[in-house]
Amino acid sequence: MAAMELTRKNRRKFWLKVHLYLGIVAGAIFVIIGLTGSLLAFELPLDEWLNSNLMIVSVETGHESYQPIDKIVASGIGALPIIGKAISLDFPRRDGLAFALWFEQPSPDASYLERHQIFINPYTAEVTGQRLLIDFERIWRDPFKDFILRLHYSLGLAKAGMNIVGFIGLGLLFSVLTGLILWWPTPGKFRNSLTIKKNASVERLTFDLHKTFGFYSAIVLLFLILSGVYLIFPEYGRGLISVFSPVSPAWPNIKSVLQEHNQVPISFSRVLEITDMRYPDGEYRRIDFPQDKQGVYLVSKREFDEPNQKHSFRRLWIDQYSGEIIHIQDRTTRSAGDAFVDWLYPLHSGEALGLLGQLIILISGFVPLVLYLTGFIRWLQKRRAKLAAAVIQAKKNPD
């Protein structure tokens, strides 16, 4: 029995060291990821509030209808810088918001492409302004929402930062699991492990806060970490999921058919007509423009009950010359793997569950801070106790 108890204590010491080192290395970064994730739970209304002069437009009585889509696009194209290239058009997600025309242009040193937005009033087709949205190398130039987003998934360090965050996520996964191993109570002490002891010492209160916060948030944290790692490494994630069920490629290589030299692309109004004939229901989210002579129109028209509010699973790839629908992606083509992937981001951001989900993400973002602070304080307490014990022992045995 004594040998078994010794083995159990040694095993616990091992897991405690693993948990400690993972917490020290990954914990501080986890705090940054968690706090930025809290803000991103409400990223769209936050962005609209901070940039209301660009994104929010007035809706006058009797003029609630949108201008023709071709006029809206032409207005945005007309405001493009000479070196800019239009890439897509985001539709307003509700009344009173502007269209956003995305375009790319070279960075000041021409070593990479920046992404900008031009905002267009849908009721008047007038440009309300433009902004730089993404500078891939200089995060401080981005607007607040994108600055927070880049900190969240890459620490503002571009591709290298994404890899760091991805591997940190794997370390955090083990940190949470080792925390659960350490939490696991001995027989007869299960109830005590779920509560905070009343009138406890500071040391005991710190310990109880750490273990109870860790236990009650474990399921949410594990999902957020796993889904976050998938979003950082989607190719590997899709490969793993496809072992169980096929997963459609995110960006299939679809091309328009060139039949003669001077073909003219169809209008945007025609693109919408073709889409409406195929899908009369739903709400438009985005049109990606053809980027070369063989490019296609990629139209995203969200079904009302899709979990993802921003990025529609239902999409059409339309030949830019003939208007033929070359490829479709909707529920008729969706596999179980596609459905699983489609739910990951909206659950990760909280939007799949509406306001409740967003509040859960908002609160969950503060959990890493609580765990880090209580874990660090508990480590200091134990360290001080060991030093005090060493001093007492030295006084007892001066030689």
C-alpha positions as CSV (number, residue, x, y, z in Angstrom):
1,M,0.0,0.0,0.0
2,A,2.8,2.4,0.9
3,A,4.5,1.6,-2.4
4,M,1.3,2.4,-4.3
5,E,0.9,5.7,-2.5
6,L,4.5,6.6,-3.3
7,T,3.9,5.8,-6.9
8,R,0.8,7.9,-7.0
9,K,2.7,10.9,-5.4
10,N,5.5,10.6,-7.9
11,R,3.1,10.5,-10.8
12,R,1.3,13.6,-9.4
13,K,4.7,15.4,-9.1
14,F,5.4,14.6,-12.7
15,W,2.1,15.9,-14.0
16,L,2.4,18.9,-11.7
17,K,5.8,19.8,-13.3
18,V,4.3,19.3,-16.8
19,H,1.4,21.5,-16.0
20,L,3.6,24.2,-14.4
21,Y,6.1,24.4,-17.3
22,L,3.3,24.5,-19.9
23,G,1.6,27.2,-17.9
24,I,4.7,29.3,-17.7
25,V,5.6,29.0,-21.3
26,A,2.1,29.1,-22.9
27,G,0.0,30.8,-20.2
28,A,1.0,34.4,-20.9
29,I,0.2,34.0,-24.6
30,F,-3.0,32.2,-23.7
31,V,-4.0,35.3,-21.7
32,I,-3.5,37.5,-24.8
33,I,-5.4,35.1,-27.0
34,G,-8.3,34.9,-24.5
35,L,-8.7,38.7,-23.9
36,T,-8.5,39.4,-27.6
37,G,-11.0,36.6,-28.2
38,S,-13.4,38.3,-25.8
39,L,-13.4,41.5,-27.8
40,L,-13.8,39.5,-31.1
41,A,-17.0,38.0,-29.8
42,F,-18.6,41.4,-30.7
43,E,-16.2,42.4,-33.5
44,L,-18.8,43.5,-36.1
45,P,-20.8,45.8,-33.9
46,L,-17.6,47.1,-32.3
47,D,-16.1,47.8,-35.8
48,E,-19.3,49.6,-36.9
49,W,-19.4,51.7,-33.7
50,L,-15.7,52.7,-34.1
51,N,-16.1,53.5,-37.8
52,S,-19.7,54.7,-37.9
53,N,-18.8,57.6,-40.3
54,L,-17.7,55.0,-42.9
55,M,-20.0,52.0,-42.3
56,I,-23.3,53.4,-41.0
57,V,-25.6,55.2,-43.4
58,S,-29.0,56.9,-43.0
59,V,-32.1,55.3,-44.4
60,E,-34.5,58.0,-45.6
61,T,-38.3,57.3,-45.6
62,G,-39.4,56.5,-49.2
63,H,-35.8,55.7,-50.3
64,E,-35.3,52.3,-48.6
65,S,-34.5,50.4,-51.8
66,Y,-30.9,49.7,-52.9
67,Q,-29.5,51.3,-56.0
68,P,-28.8,48.9,-58.8
69,I,-25.8,46.6,-58.0
70,D,-23.9,47.7,-61.2
71,K,-24.2,51.3,-60.1
72,I,-22.9,50.5,-56.6
73,V,-19.9,48.5,-57.9
74,A,-19.2,51.2,-60.5
75,S,-19.1,53.9,-57.8
76,G,-16.6,51.8,-55.8
77,I,-14.5,51.1,-58.8
78,G,-14.4,54.7,-59.7
79,A,-12.9,55.5,-56.3
80,L,-10.1,53.0,-56.7
81,P,-6.5,54.3,-56.6
82,I,-4.6,53.9,-59.9
83,I,-2.5,51.0,-58.4
84,G,-5.6,49.4,-56.7
85,K,-7.2,46.2,-57.9
86,A,-10.8,45.3,-56.9
87,I,-11.2,41.8,-55.5
88,S,-14.6,41.5,-53.9
89,L,-17.8,43.1,-52.6
90,D,-19.3,42.6,-49.1
91,F,-23.0,43.1,-48.8
92,P,-24.5,44.9,-45.8
93,R,-25.5,42.4,-43.1
94,R,-28.5,44.7,-42.0
95,D,-30.3,47.8,-43.0
96,G,-28.4,51.1,-42.5
97,L,-24.9,49.6,-43.3
98,A,-22.7,50.3,-46.3
99,F,-21.4,47.9,-49.0
100,A,-17.6,47.3,-48.7
101,L,-15.6,47.0,-51.8
102,W,-12.3,45.2,-51.1
103,F,-9.2,46.1,-53.1
104,E,-5.5,45.3,-53.0
105,Q,-2.5,47.6,-53.7
106,P,1.2,47.3,-53.2
107,S,2.7,48.2,-49.8
108,P,5.0,51.3,-49.7
109,D,8.0,49.2,-50.5
110,A,6.1,47.0,-53.0
111,S,7.1,43.8,-51.2
112,Y,3.6,42.6,-50.5
113,L,-0.1,43.6,-51.1
114,E,-2.1,45.5,-48.6
115,R,-5.9,45.2,-48.4
116,H,-8.2,48.2,-48.3
117,Q,-12.0,48.8,-48.3
118,I,-14.1,51.4,-50.0
119,F,-17.6,51.9,-48.4
120,I,-20.6,52.7,-50.6
121,N,-24.0,53.9,-49.5
122,P,-26.5,51.3,-50.9
123,Y,-29.3,53.8,-51.1
124,T,-27.4,56.5,-53.0
125,A,-24.4,54.7,-54.4
126,E,-22.2,57.4,-53.0
127,V,-18.8,56.5,-51.5
128,T,-18.7,57.2,-47.8
129,G,-14.9,56.7,-47.5
130,Q,-12.2,54.1,-47.5
131,R,-9.6,52.6,-45.1
132,L,-6.6,50.4,-44.9
133,L,-7.8,47.1,-43.4
134,I,-4.8,44.7,-43.5
135,D,-1.1,45.5,-43.6
136,F,0.3,42.0,-43.3
137,E,3.7,43.3,-42.0
138,R,2.8,46.3,-39.9
139,I,-0.1,45.5,-37.6
140,W,-0.1,48.9,-36.0
141,R,-1.5,50.5,-39.2
142,D,-4.6,48.3,-39.1
143,P,-7.9,49.5,-37.6
144,F,-8.6,48.5,-34.1
145,K,-10.8,45.4,-34.9
146,D,-8.2,44.0,-37.3
147,F,-5.4,44.8,-34.9
148,I,-7.1,42.8,-32.2
149,L,-7.9,40.0,-34.7
150,R,-4.2,39.8,-35.8
151,L,-3.0,39.7,-32.2
152,H,-5.5,36.9,-31.6
153,Y,-4.4,34.5,-34.3
154,S,-0.8,35.5,-35.0
155,L,0.4,37.8,-32.2
156,G,0.8,40.3,-35.0
157,L,3.8,38.3,-36.5
158,A,2.2,37.2,-39.8
159,K,2.7,33.6,-40.9
160,A,5.4,32.9,-38.3
161,G,3.1,34.1,-35.6
162,M,0.3,31.9,-36.8
163,N,2.6,28.9,-36.5
164,I,3.6,30.0,-33.0
165,V,0.0,30.4,-31.9
166,G,-0.9,27.0,-33.4
167,F,1.9,25.1,-31.5
168,I,1.1,27.1,-28.4
169,G,-2.5,25.9,-28.8
170,L,-1.3,22.3,-28.8
171,G,0.7,23.0,-25.7
172,L,-2.4,24.5,-24.1
173,L,-4.4,21.5,-24.9
174,F,-2.0,19.4,-22.9
175,S,-2.0,22.0,-20.1
176,V,-5.8,21.7,-19.7
177,L,-5.6,17.9,-19.8
178,T,-2.9,17.8,-17.2
179,G,-4.9,20.3,-15.1
180,L,-7.8,17.8,-15.2
181,I,-5.5,15.0,-14.2
182,L,-4.2,17.0,-11.2
183,W,-7.8,18.0,-10.3
184,W,-9.1,14.4,-10.3
185,P,-10.1,13.8,-6.7
186,T,-9.4,10.8,-4.5
187,P,-12.4,8.7,-3.5
188,G,-14.7,10.5,-1.1
189,K,-13.5,14.0,-2.0
190,F,-15.4,14.6,-5.2
191,R,-17.7,17.2,-3.7
192,N,-14.9,19.2,-2.2
193,S,-13.1,19.3,-5.5
194,L,-16.1,21.1,-7.1
195,T,-16.4,23.9,-4.5
196,I,-14.4,26.7,-2.9
197,K,-13.9,26.2,0.8
198,K,-15.5,28.8,3.1
199,N,-13.3,30.9,5.5
200,A,-10.2,29.3,3.9
201,S,-6.7,30.7,4.1
202,V,-5.3,32.8,1.3
203,E,-3.3,29.9,0.0
204,R,-6.3,27.5,0.0
205,L,-8.6,30.2,-1.6
206,T,-6.0,30.6,-4.4
207,F,-5.8,26.9,-4.9
208,D,-9.6,26.5,-4.9
209,L,-10.1,29.3,-7.4
210,H,-7.6,27.8,-9.8
211,K,-9.0,24.3,-9.7
212,T,-12.7,25.3,-9.8
213,F,-12.3,27.8,-12.6
214,G,-10.2,25.2,-14.5
215,F,-12.7,22.4,-14.1
216,Y,-15.9,24.3,-14.9
217,S,-14.4,25.9,-18.0
218,A,-12.5,22.9,-19.2
219,I,-15.0,21.8,-21.8
220,V,-15.3,25.2,-23.3
221,L,-11.6,25.8,-23.2
222,L,-10.8,22.4,-24.9
223,F,-13.2,23.2,-27.7
224,L,-11.9,26.7,-28.2
225,I,-8.3,25.5,-28.3
226,L,-9.1,22.6,-30.6
227,S,-11.1,24.7,-33.0
228,G,-8.5,27.5,-32.8
229,V,-5.8,25.0,-33.8
230,Y,-7.9,23.9,-36.7
231,L,-8.4,27.5,-37.9
232,I,-4.6,28.0,-37.7
233,F,-3.8,24.8,-39.5
234,P,-6.9,24.1,-41.7
235,E,-5.1,21.9,-44.2
236,Y,-4.1,19.4,-41.5
237,G,-7.5,19.7,-39.9
238,R,-9.4,19.0,-43.1
239,G,-7.1,16.1,-43.7
240,L,-7.8,14.6,-40.3
241,I,-11.6,15.1,-40.6
242,S,-11.6,13.6,-44.1
243,V,-10.4,10.3,-42.6
244,F,-14.0,10.0,-41.2
245,S,-16.0,11.9,-43.8
246,P,-15.1,13.7,-47.1
247,V,-14.5,17.5,-46.8
248,S,-15.0,19.8,-49.8
249,P,-11.9,21.9,-50.8
250,A,-12.2,25.5,-49.4
251,W,-11.1,27.1,-52.7
252,P,-11.6,24.7,-55.6
253,N,-9.8,25.6,-58.8
254,I,-12.7,26.6,-61.0
255,K,-12.2,28.6,-64.3
256,S,-14.3,30.4,-66.9
257,V,-14.2,29.0,-70.4
258,L,-12.6,31.2,-73.1
259,Q,-14.2,30.7,-76.5
260,E,-13.2,33.8,-78.4
261,H,-10.8,36.8,-77.9
262,N,-13.0,39.7,-77.1
263,Q,-15.5,38.2,-74.7
264,V,-17.1,40.7,-72.2
265,P,-17.9,39.6,-68.7
266,I,-21.6,39.6,-67.7
267,S,-22.9,42.4,-65.5
268,F,-23.2,42.2,-61.7
269,S,-27.0,42.5,-62.0
270,R,-26.9,39.4,-64.3
271,V,-24.8,37.6,-61.7
272,L,-27.5,38.3,-59.1
273,E,-30.3,37.2,-61.5
274,I,-28.6,33.9,-62.1
275,T,-28.1,33.4,-58.3
276,D,-31.7,34.4,-57.5
277,M,-33.0,31.9,-60.1
278,R,-31.0,29.2,-58.4
279,Y,-31.5,30.3,-54.8
280,P,-34.5,32.7,-54.4
281,D,-34.2,32.6,-50.6
282,G,-31.4,33.8,-48.3
283,E,-29.2,36.9,-48.0
284,Y,-26.2,37.9,-50.0
285,R,-22.9,38.0,-48.2
286,R,-20.2,38.5,-50.8
287,I,-19.2,38.4,-54.5
288,D,-15.6,37.6,-55.4
289,F,-14.6,39.2,-58.7
290,P,-12.8,37.4,-61.5
291,Q,-9.1,38.2,-61.1
292,D,-8.0,37.3,-64.6
293,K,-9.4,36.2,-68.0
294,Q,-10.3,32.7,-66.7
295,G,-11.5,33.9,-63.3
296,V,-15.1,33.3,-62.1
297,Y,-17.7,35.2,-60.1
298,L,-17.9,33.5,-56.7
299,V,-21.2,34.3,-55.0
300,S,-22.0,33.7,-51.4
301,K,-25.7,33.7,-50.6
302,R,-26.3,32.6,-47.0
303,E,-29.3,30.5,-46.0
304,F,-31.2,32.1,-43.1
305,D,-30.5,29.2,-40.7
306,E,-26.8,28.7,-41.5
307,P,-24.7,28.9,-38.3
308,N,-22.0,31.1,-39.9
309,Q,-23.3,34.7,-40.0
310,K,-20.4,36.2,-42.0
311,H,-19.2,33.5,-44.4
312,S,-21.8,31.5,-46.2
313,F,-21.4,27.8,-46.9
314,R,-23.8,28.1,-49.8
315,R,-21.9,29.4,-52.8
316,L,-22.0,29.5,-56.6
317,W,-19.1,29.6,-59.1
318,I,-20.3,31.4,-62.2
319,D,-18.6,31.6,-65.6
320,Q,-17.8,35.3,-66.1
321,Y,-18.7,35.2,-69.8
322,S,-21.5,32.8,-70.3
323,G,-23.1,33.1,-66.9
324,E,-23.2,29.3,-66.6
325,I,-23.1,27.9,-63.1
326,I,-19.9,25.8,-63.1
327,H,-19.8,24.6,-59.5
328,I,-22.2,24.7,-56.5
329,Q,-21.8,24.2,-52.8
330,D,-24.9,23.9,-50.7
331,R,-26.7,21.4,-48.5
332,T,-27.3,19.1,-51.4
333,T,-23.6,18.6,-51.8
334,R,-22.6,18.8,-48.2
335,S,-21.0,15.8,-46.4
336,A,-21.0,15.2,-42.7
337,G,-17.4,16.5,-42.7
338,D,-18.4,19.7,-44.4
339,A,-21.1,20.2,-41.8
340,F,-18.6,19.6,-39.0
341,V,-16.2,22.1,-40.5
342,D,-19.0,24.6,-41.2
343,W,-19.9,24.7,-37.5
344,L,-16.3,25.2,-36.1
345,Y,-15.8,28.9,-36.7
346,P,-19.3,30.1,-35.7
347,L,-19.0,28.1,-32.5
348,H,-15.5,29.3,-31.9
349,S,-16.7,33.0,-32.3
350,G,-20.0,32.3,-30.4
351,E,-22.1,33.6,-33.3
352,A,-23.7,30.2,-33.9
353,L,-25.6,30.6,-30.6
354,G,-26.5,34.2,-31.0
355,L,-26.1,36.6,-28.1
356,L,-25.8,33.8,-25.6
357,G,-22.9,32.3,-27.5
358,Q,-21.2,35.6,-27.8
359,L,-21.5,36.2,-24.0
360,I,-20.1,32.8,-23.3
361,I,-17.1,33.6,-25.5
362,L,-16.8,37.0,-23.9
363,I,-16.7,35.5,-20.4
364,S,-14.5,32.5,-21.4
365,G,-11.8,35.0,-22.7
366,F,-11.1,36.0,-19.1
367,V,-10.7,32.5,-17.8
368,P,-7.0,32.2,-19.0
369,L,-6.2,35.4,-17.1
370,V,-7.8,34.0,-13.9
371,L,-6.0,30.7,-14.3
372,Y,-2.7,32.3,-15.0
373,L,-2.9,34.7,-12.1
374,T,-4.1,32.1,-9.6
375,G,-1.5,29.5,-10.9
376,F,1.3,32.0,-10.7
377,I,0.3,33.2,-7.2
378,R,0.0,29.6,-6.0
379,W,3.5,28.9,-7.4
380,L,4.9,31.9,-5.5
381,Q,3.1,30.7,-2.3
382,K,4.6,27.2,-2.5
383,R,8.0,28.6,-3.4
384,R,7.9,30.9,-0.3
385,A,6.8,28.0,1.9
386,K,9.8,25.8,0.6
387,L,12.2,28.6,1.3
388,A,10.8,29.1,4.8
389,A,11.1,25.4,5.5
390,A,14.7,25.4,4.2
391,V,15.5,28.3,6.6
392,I,14.0,26.5,9.6
393,Q,15.8,23.3,8.7
394,A,19.1,25.2,8.4
395,K,18.6,26.7,11.9
396,K,17.9,23.2,13.3
397,N,21.0,21.8,11.7
398,P,23.6,24.6,11.6
399,D,26.4,22.2,10.7
